[in-house]
């Protein structure tokens, strides 16, 4: 672990920015929310903010773009579109633990198994992830219920913790270690009290998380509980409020569903596009002949919970929720996953 | 990296009209495509989109592939409008295919409904090529009307292919000139003369048919692990990435599309 002061950290980012597209967390003055924004010029904007909690955008958006072409056909070279030099390298700074854990989960789906999605894989390989400790806790944050910490523990290249005057910085990969070695002059050994200062912030945030989520069941037991609630009328109650906008799935850092569609580019050439899709909308699983395995909104709302807390536990051995809470913030109907957990747990207990 | 989303350029060599709403497309891809019976392809109509189909031709042939299609939606409408010589695209094969190892040495009961006989024809070809490896191959097929029976010219050939092979069919409602069985395909399962404890059934057809075939098979003594069903869900990527073809925690595109009923019987609305 090293210390880097704020001036040197900006120097480091400037150096790294020559290696790819740099995205940094910038606080919106009006909403006080933090977004990951592309920065090309230095000094960094004054709204740059390496503190606070998760960013508006989930990290998955850098691996799986919202909408992009996956094939142009017919073509003399089918694999031209997946040649690695066509993809930009990117450096994402300020990824929070909930997003870093989520990205690993999406990796399992898109990279592992018999097939690999080349677009996702190449983007991931060319991505440098610099994590950051949460120095605050959002009202909707519940990573503790999923057994996660509000600071990155693994699966980052580098991670920073903001303390007075700069950051404690740690490498979590070979690539990260090389960066610390290469720019050694920018770092110093941590001074006395700096690690303690970081730990104090961590402990404050962790306590706040526990306080905010007191009374909600821990999610680790939910796969078992949810399997018993298959036909429970609870899903009718929850879906009665849902407006079917799909915001919860779009903003979710672990939701990875996409749809392929084709379009004409000219009379003889065609394009296949991949776009994010949402299991909450009626057309998602609808087949030709209007057959739909989930015609009712209740079925679809239930499906979202089951996919995250049951199906993927069985197929990919993990709960596909990291407690980021974005779905709670974004839901215009005020549906709170934690309330659902509580309702399901109470119902099943009865 | 290899791009799995790119459709292999393919020529429609011939089009066979099977019924008023079903056509078989004889396809020649620019490079041979090997597949196992029951695996499926994503067939592209350029600019319109893709839809999943299991080939109806023999898996022993990789230079050409036949795909039999019921006209029922956007992509199939466009397919039915094509003329020989048209260019389409193919991706795949995807999925596990029929459980060929499990079928070996068994009394194989094949139950098809409507265009559901298309993927089963590929299985039938594969089974008939080595018919002595199976104790019995009993094919039951139903369609709504006589003119909606698929692959009519082949029934006799199948029935006489080997002593251990038989074919019977039925139509849903009486029709002028029809002297065969009448009733839903489940009537062919009444008084079934296969040795059930030594049998595996493989069914393909509309979901409502699969439901009643399953109930019937259970009623006559099949255990859930002896029942294989070709399940239908919307598919997009074919590779277990896009999320939509699940039945419970299985993705049909990688775990199916033929699923052992024992694995999915607990799933609510398993038959839609």
Boltz contact constraints between the chains, C-beta under 6 A:
constraints:
  - contact:
      token1: [A, 70]
      token2: [B, 5]
      max_distance: 6.0
  - contact:
      token1: [A, 71]
      token2: [B, 5]
      max_distance: 6.0
  - contact:
      token1: [A, 71]
      token2: [B, 6]
      max_distance: 6.0
  - contact:
      token1: [A, 73]
      token2: [B, 7]
      max_distance: 6.0
  - contact:
      token1: [A, 74]
      token2: [B, 9]
      max_distance: 6.0
  - contact:
      token1: [A, 78]
      token2: [B, 3]
      max_distance: 6.0
  - contact:
      token1: [A, 78]
      token2: [B, 6]
      max_distance: 6.0
  - contact:
      token1: [A, 79]
      token2: [B, 2]
      max_distance: 6.0
  - contact:
      token1: [A, 79]
      token2: [B, 3]
      max_distance: 6.0
  - contact:
      token1: [A, 81]
      token2: [B, 3]
      max_distance: 6.0
  - contact:
      token1: [A, 82]
      token2: [B, 1]
      max_distance: 6.0
  - contact:
      token1: [A, 82]
      token2: [B, 3]
      max_distance: 6.0
  - contact:
      token1: [A, 110]
      token2: [B, 241]
      max_distance: 6.0
  - contact:
      token1: [A, 113]
      token2: [B, 240]
      max_distance: 6.0
  - contact:
      token1: [A, 115]
      token2: [B, 239]
      max_distance: 6.0
  - contact:
      token1: [A, 117]
      token2: [B, 241]
      max_distance: 6.0
  - contact:
      token1: [A, 118]
      token2: [B, 1]
      max_distance: 6.0
  - contact:
      token1: [A, 230]
      token2: [B, 268]
      max_distance: 6.0
  - contact:
      token1: [A, 257]
      token2: [B, 242]
      max_distance: 6.0
  - contact:
      token1: [A, 257]
      token2: [B, 243]
      max_distance: 6.0
  - contact:
      token1: [A, 258]
      token2: [B, 242]
      max_distance: 6.0
  - contact:
      token1: [A, 259]
      token2: [B, 236]
      max_distance: 6.0
  - contact:
      token1: [A, 260]
      token2: [B, 236]
      max_distance: 6.0
  - contact:
      token1: [A, 262]
      token2: [B, 47]
      max_distance: 6.0
  - contact:
      token1: [A, 262]
      token2: [B, 49]
      max_distance: 6.0
  - contact:
      token1: [A, 264]
      token2: [B, 47]
      max_distance: 6.0
  - contact:
      token1: [A, 270]
      token2: [B, 46]
      max_distance: 6.0
  - contact:
      token1: [A, 270]
      token2: [B, 47]
      max_distance: 6.0
  - contact:
      token1: [A, 272]
      token2: [B, 5]
      max_distance: 6.0
  - contact:
      token1: [A, 285]
      token2: [B, 234]
      max_distance: 6.0
  - contact:
      token1: [A, 285]
      token2: [B, 244]
      max_distance: 6.0
  - contact:
      token1: [A, 287]
      token2: [B, 234]
      max_distance: 6.0
  - contact:
      token1: [A, 288]
      token2: [B, 72]
      max_distance: 6.0
  - contact:
      token1: [A, 288]
      token2: [B, 73]
      max_distance: 6.0
  - contact:
      token1: [A, 289]
      token2: [B, 72]
      max_distance: 6.0
  - contact:
      token1: [A, 293]
      token2: [B, 272]
      max_distance: 6.0
  - contact:
      token1: [A, 311]
      token2: [B, 249]
      max_distance: 6.0
  - contact:
      token1: [A, 314]
      token2: [B, 249]
      max_distance: 6.0
  - contact:
      token1: [A, 315]
      token2: [B, 249]
      max_distance: 6.0
